[in-house]
Amino acid sequence: MEYKSSMKVGVVGEIHPSGYEIFENNNIEYFVTNSKEEDQLTIELSDVDGIVVRTVKLSKKVLSNAKKLKVVARHGVGYDNVDYNFLNENKIALAITGTANAVSVSEHVMTMMLCLTKNIYESDKLVKLNKFKEKANLPNFFELYQKKILILGFGRIGKELAKRCMAFDMEIYIHDPFISEDEIRSMNYIPTDKETGFKIADYISIHLPLNSETKDLLSYEEFESFKSNLILINTARGGIVNENALFDALKNKKILAAGLDVFETEPPIENHMLFSLQNTLLTPHNSALTLECRKRMATESCENVFNFLTKSKNLNKSNIINLNIIS
């Protein structure tokens, strides 16, 4: 007789089939729900041992009704959509896909930097409008060579981005209070405090979680200190950059341009003020959604749940945010 596990996992939001295979190959019962409603999720997740979740909010109400719950795995690295305090207080593990999306997001950052620096879309538009000979009228465009980039947050994504910037012969400045200056220097990068970095940067790329300390980290006061040629990239979380201050800075040419993959409210409101500007490049929070990355996140998030529930030696403990509950 085939072994059938008594464990049950709820997957909130469709993921790549490679993730489901982890459960199927190990006879773990699972189901997929696309519900976003708190009351419905409270019912559907009431008897699960584990949850894999994409972007839907898992509130205290939902989690507290799941009496058997032992682990929640985010399909990604941010976890501001999950009530972390409740999980921690109730000794429920929270896992992330720590190794899955660094390449995809760092490539997205480089794409934004290059498109904005080279005015790619303006050049493309000019050719398609049969104005080829008017290229001298295009705005100035620049090189990445020897430009200064400030990377805020030096986790896996920040490290992958720094490697790619090094290939363009950029000067790479790092601000991360949790990483030692010696470690940063050992990689041939330059550690800096925020204030100094803000004043010298030609580019800033944000790779921080959204929390009480990072909310509105870049607001009106900070935009006053930036260079007028600054290109700001945010692929981390909306809310870290104050959008009103950003709009003011872009409209009044206090900075050159901005690339955003994330917004304070997602999806952003119709006719958002940033939509009216020419010096923005906006994408729909999809920097981690390459095919390869979707496969990796699906596999890693489901492995996190399976390995935790079965107490497997293959559990990647570095993916467990609140490791203190099991150490």
C-alpha positions in Angstrom: 0.0 0.0 0.0 1.3 3.5 -0.9 2.2 5.7 2.0 0.0 8.7 2.4 1.1 11.5 4.7 -1.3 13.0 7.2 0.1 16.4 6.5 -1.8 19.0 4.6 -0.5 22.1 2.9 -2.4 25.1 1.5 -0.9 27.0 -1.5 -2.3 30.6 -1.6 -1.9 31.8 -5.2 -0.9 29.7 -8.2 2.8 28.8 -8.5 4.9 27.0 -11.1 4.0 23.3 -11.2 7.6 22.4 -10.2 6.6 23.3 -6.7 3.6 21.0 -6.6 5.8 18.1 -7.7 7.6 18.3 -4.3 4.3 17.4 -2.5 3.1 15.0 -5.2 6.4 13.0 -5.1 6.3 12.7 -1.4 2.5 12.0 -1.0 1.8 15.2 0.8 -1.8 16.4 0.5 -2.1 19.9 -0.8 -4.6 22.3 -2.4 -4.4 25.6 -4.2 -6.7 28.5 -3.5 -6.8 31.8 -5.3 -9.0 33.5 -2.7 -7.9 36.9 -1.4 -10.7 37.3 1.1 -9.9 37.1 4.8 -13.0 35.2 5.8 -12.7 32.7 3.0 -9.0 32.1 3.7 -9.8 31.7 7.4 -12.1 28.7 6.5 -9.9 27.2 3.8 -6.7 27.2 5.8 -8.2 26.1 9.1 -6.8 22.5 9.0 -3.4 22.9 7.3 0.0 22.1 8.7 1.8 24.4 6.3 1.1 27.3 3.9 2.9 28.5 0.8 1.8 32.1 0.0 2.6 34.5 -2.8 1.3 38.1 -2.2 -2.0 37.6 -0.5 -2.2 39.0 3.0 -2.2 36.4 5.8 -3.7 38.2 8.8 -3.8 37.3 12.5 -7.4 36.2 12.0 -6.5 33.8 9.2 -3.4 32.4 11.0 -5.0 32.1 14.5 -7.7 29.8 13.1 -5.2 27.4 11.6 -4.7 25.4 14.8 -2.3 22.8 13.3 -0.1 25.4 11.5 3.6 24.8 11.9 5.2 26.7 9.0 4.5 29.5 6.5 6.6 29.8 3.4 6.8 32.9 1.3 7.1 32.5 -2.4 9.7 35.3 -2.4 11.9 37.1 0.1 9.6 39.9 1.5 7.2 38.9 4.2 5.3 42.1 5.0 2.0 40.4 3.8 2.3 37.9 6.7 1.7 38.7 10.4 5.2 37.9 11.5 4.6 38.8 15.1 1.8 36.3 15.4 4.0 33.6 13.9 6.9 34.3 16.2 4.7 34.5 19.3 3.1 31.1 18.5 6.4 29.4 17.4 5.3 29.0 13.8 8.2 29.0 11.4 8.4 31.6 8.6 10.5 30.7 5.6 11.6 32.7 2.5 13.1 31.7 -0.8 16.4 33.2 0.0 18.4 31.9 -2.9 15.8 32.0 -5.7 15.4 35.5 -7.0 18.7 37.3 -6.6 19.8 36.9 -10.2 16.4 37.8 -11.7 16.0 41.0 -9.6 19.6 42.1 -10.0 19.2 41.7 -13.8 16.0 43.8 -13.7 17.8 46.6 -11.9 20.6 46.6 -14.5 17.9 46.7 -17.2 16.3 49.7 -15.7 19.6 51.4 -15.1 20.6 50.9 -18.7 17.3 51.9 -20.3 17.1 55.1 -18.3 20.7 56.0 -18.7 20.7 55.4 -22.5 17.2 56.9 -23.1 16.4 53.7 -24.9 12.7 54.2 -25.2 13.0 57.8 -26.5 15.4 56.6 -29.1 13.1 53.7 -30.1 10.1 56.1 -30.3 12.0 58.5 -32.5 12.9 55.8 -35.1 9.4 54.5 -35.2 8.0 58.0 -35.8 10.3 58.2 -38.8 12.3 61.0 -37.2 15.7 59.1 -37.5 17.5 62.3 -38.6 16.4 64.2 -35.5 18.6 62.1 -33.2 20.5 65.3 -32.2 17.3 66.5 -30.5 17.2 63.6 -28.1 18.1 64.3 -24.4 21.7 63.6 -23.4 22.5 60.0 -22.5 25.4 58.6 -20.6 27.7 55.7 -19.7 27.7 53.6 -16.6 31.5 53.6 -16.7 33.1 55.0 -13.5 29.7 56.2 -12.2 29.0 55.8 -8.5 26.2 53.5 -7.4 25.0 53.3 -3.8 23.4 49.9 -3.0 21.2 50.1 0.1 21.1 46.6 1.6 23.8 44.0 0.9 21.9 40.7 1.1 21.9 38.2 -1.8 20.3 40.6 -4.3 22.6 43.4 -3.4 25.6 41.2 -3.8 24.5 39.9 -7.2 23.8 43.5 -8.3 27.3 44.6 -7.1 28.9 41.9 -9.2 27.1 43.1 -12.3 28.0 46.7 -11.6 31.6 45.7 -11.3 31.5 44.4 -14.8 30.6 47.9 -16.0 33.5 49.4 -14.1 31.3 51.4 -11.7 32.3 52.6 -8.3 30.3 50.6 -5.9 29.3 51.9 -2.5 27.5 49.8 0.0 25.4 50.8 3.0 24.2 47.9 5.3 24.6 48.3 9.0 24.4 44.5 9.4 27.4 43.8 7.2 30.9 44.6 8.5 33.0 47.1 6.7 35.8 44.6 6.4 33.6 42.1 4.6 32.5 44.8 2.2 36.1 45.9 1.5 37.2 42.3 1.1 34.9 42.2 -2.0 36.5 45.4 -3.4 33.5 47.5 -2.7 33.3 50.7 -0.6 31.4 50.8 2.7 29.6 54.1 3.4 27.0 55.7 5.7 23.7 56.8 4.1 24.3 60.5 4.3 27.6 60.4 2.4 26.2 57.9 -0.1 23.2 60.1 -0.8 25.5 63.0 -1.7 27.8 61.3 -4.0 25.6 58.7 -5.8 24.8 58.7 -9.5 22.6 55.7 -8.9 20.8 54.3 -5.9 19.3 50.8 -5.8 17.2 49.8 -2.9 17.3 46.2 -1.5 15.7 46.5 2.0 12.6 45.1 3.7 9.7 47.4 4.5 9.3 48.0 8.2 9.0 50.9 10.7 12.6 51.9 10.2 12.6 51.9 6.4 9.1 53.4 5.8 9.7 56.7 3.9 13.4 56.2 4.1 13.7 58.3 1.0 11.5 61.4 1.4 11.6 65.1 0.9 14.7 65.8 3.0 16.7 63.0 1.3 15.8 64.2 -2.3 17.2 67.6 -1.4 20.6 66.0 -0.8 20.8 64.0 -4.1 22.7 64.9 -7.2 20.6 66.2 -10.0 21.8 63.4 -12.3 20.7 60.7 -9.9 18.8 57.7 -11.2 16.9 55.9 -8.4 15.8 52.3 -8.7 13.4 50.5 -6.3 12.7 46.8 -6.7 12.3 46.1 -3.0 9.1 47.4 -1.5 6.8 50.3 -2.1 6.7 52.7 0.9 10.4 52.8 1.3 10.4 55.7 -1.2 7.8 58.4 -0.4 5.9 58.7 -3.7 4.8 62.3 -3.2 8.4 63.3 -2.6 9.6 61.3 -5.6 7.0 62.9 -7.9 8.1 66.3 -6.7 11.8 65.5 -7.3 11.2 64.1 -10.8 8.8 66.8 -11.9 11.1 69.6 -10.7 14.3 67.9 -12.0 15.8 67.5 -8.6 16.9 64.0 -9.9 17.2 62.7 -13.4 15.0 59.6 -13.4 13.5 56.7 -11.5 12.8 53.1 -12.1 10.1 51.4 -9.9 9.0 47.8 -9.8 7.1 48.4 -6.6 4.5 50.9 -5.3 3.0 52.0 -2.0 -0.4 50.5 -3.1 -0.4 47.6 -5.5 -1.8 47.8 -8.1 -1.3 51.6 -8.1 -4.3 53.8 -8.5 -5.6 54.6 -11.9 -3.9 57.7 -13.3 -1.2 57.6 -10.6 0.7 60.9 -10.6 3.9 59.1 -11.6 2.3 57.9 -14.9 2.3 61.4 -16.2 6.1 61.8 -16.1 8.5 61.0 -18.9 11.5 60.3 -16.7 10.1 57.2 -15.1 10.3 53.5 -16.0 7.6 51.5 -14.2 7.1 47.7 -14.1 4.3 45.7 -12.4 6.3 44.1 -9.5 7.6 41.4 -11.8 11.4 41.7 -11.4 11.4 38.2 -9.8 9.0 36.6 -12.3 11.4 35.3 -15.0 10.5 31.7 -16.0 13.7 30.5 -14.3 13.0 32.4 -11.1 9.4 31.3 -10.9 10.6 27.7 -11.1 13.2 28.3 -8.4 10.8 30.1 -6.0 8.1 27.5 -6.4 10.5 24.6 -5.8 12.3 26.4 -2.9 9.1 27.5 -1.1 7.6 24.0 -1.3 10.9 22.4 -0.2 10.9 24.8 2.8 7.5 23.5 3.9 8.2 19.9 3.2 11.6 19.8 4.8 10.4 21.7 7.9 7.3 19.5 8.4 9.3 16.3 8.0 12.3 17.6 10.1 14.5 16.8 7.1 18.3 17.3 7.3 17.9 19.0 4.0 16.2 22.0 5.6 18.0 25.2 4.6 18.0 26.9 8.0 19.2 30.2 6.5 15.7 30.5 4.8 14.0 30.4 8.2 13.5 34.0 9.3 12.5 33.2 12.9 15.1 30.5 13.5 15.0 31.1 17.2 11.8 29.0 17.4 13.7 25.8 16.5 17.3 26.5 17.6 
